[in-house]
Amino acid sequence: MSASASPFVIGQSFRVPGLGLLVLPATPAPTWLASPALHTALALRLHRPGQPSLALPATIEELSRDPEPPTRALLLDADPGGELPIGAWLALEKVLDED
């Protein structure tokens, strides 16, 4: 996976106490999100309107909500300085591990 991969457009985000910020993709989710195993570490770059980009570490996670099928999401292991606005996006820079 490369930096030219399609962006992860943020559809929703919320804090998970003690873990970080869980970010769900807008539809459609980028195809690269489905390939790595769960808990794979990633290097991402956050892009928000009117602000400089920010490098962030994350892992791939899965969220289940009845009656919907499981959805892949990203758990950001850093505080990007507040909630993420809808329409902000994350760019994949590098897959750090694939176990």
N, C-alpha and C positions, 0 to 999 in steps of 0.2 A: 504494500500500500504506500502511496506516495502523497506528497503535498498537493498534487493535482487532483486528488480525490474530491468528489462532490462535497459541498459544505453540509454540515449538520445545522439546519435552521432550527432555532429554539422555539418550541411550541408551548412549553410550560416548565417551570422550575420551582422546586421547594426544598427547604432545609430538612435534612434528616439528622436530628440531634446526635452529636458524637461521631458522625460519619462524614458529613459534607453536604454538598448541594447536588441533588438529583435533578438531572435535566432530561426532559422528554423531547423527542424530535417532533417538529411539525410534519404533517403528511405531505409527500412521501418521505420516509426516512432514507438517509443515504445508504447505498448498497454496501459500502464498506463496514457498516455497523453490524451486519449479519455474519460476516466471515470469521472473525476471531472468536475464540472461546470466551465464555463468561469470565470476568475478573481480569481479563487481559489489560495490562497497563498501556496507556497511550500518552503521547505528548501532543497537546492541542494548542491552538491559538484562538483566543476569544476576540471577536470583532463586534464592537458596539458603536452605534451612530454617535459621532461627535467625540469619541474618545480614542486614545491610542490602543493598538492591539495589546493583548496580554497573554503571555505563555502560561499554560495551566496543565498540571498532570491530572489524569483521570483514569478510571477503570470502566469497563463495559459491564453493565448490570442488567437485570431483568425485573420488570415490575408486573405483577398480576393484579388485576382488578376485575371482580365479578361483574357482569358475565362476559367481559371482553377477554380475548386471548392474550397471553403474555406479550409484553412490549419491551424491546431492548431500549436501554437508556444509558446515560453517562453519569457517573458519580465523580464530581469534581473534588479533588483532594486539596483544595485551596479556597480562600475567600476572595472572590473577584470584586469585593467592595459593594455588596448589596445585591438585591434581586436582579435577575437578568431580564431585560425587556424582551417581550415577544418581538421576533424579527431579528434579534441579534443572532449571530451564527458562530459556530466553532469550525475551524479548519484542522484537519488531521495533518500533523507534521511527521509523526513517526509512531510505529508500533514498537513499544519498548520490550515486550515479551509476548510470546505465544506458547503457553504450556498446554 
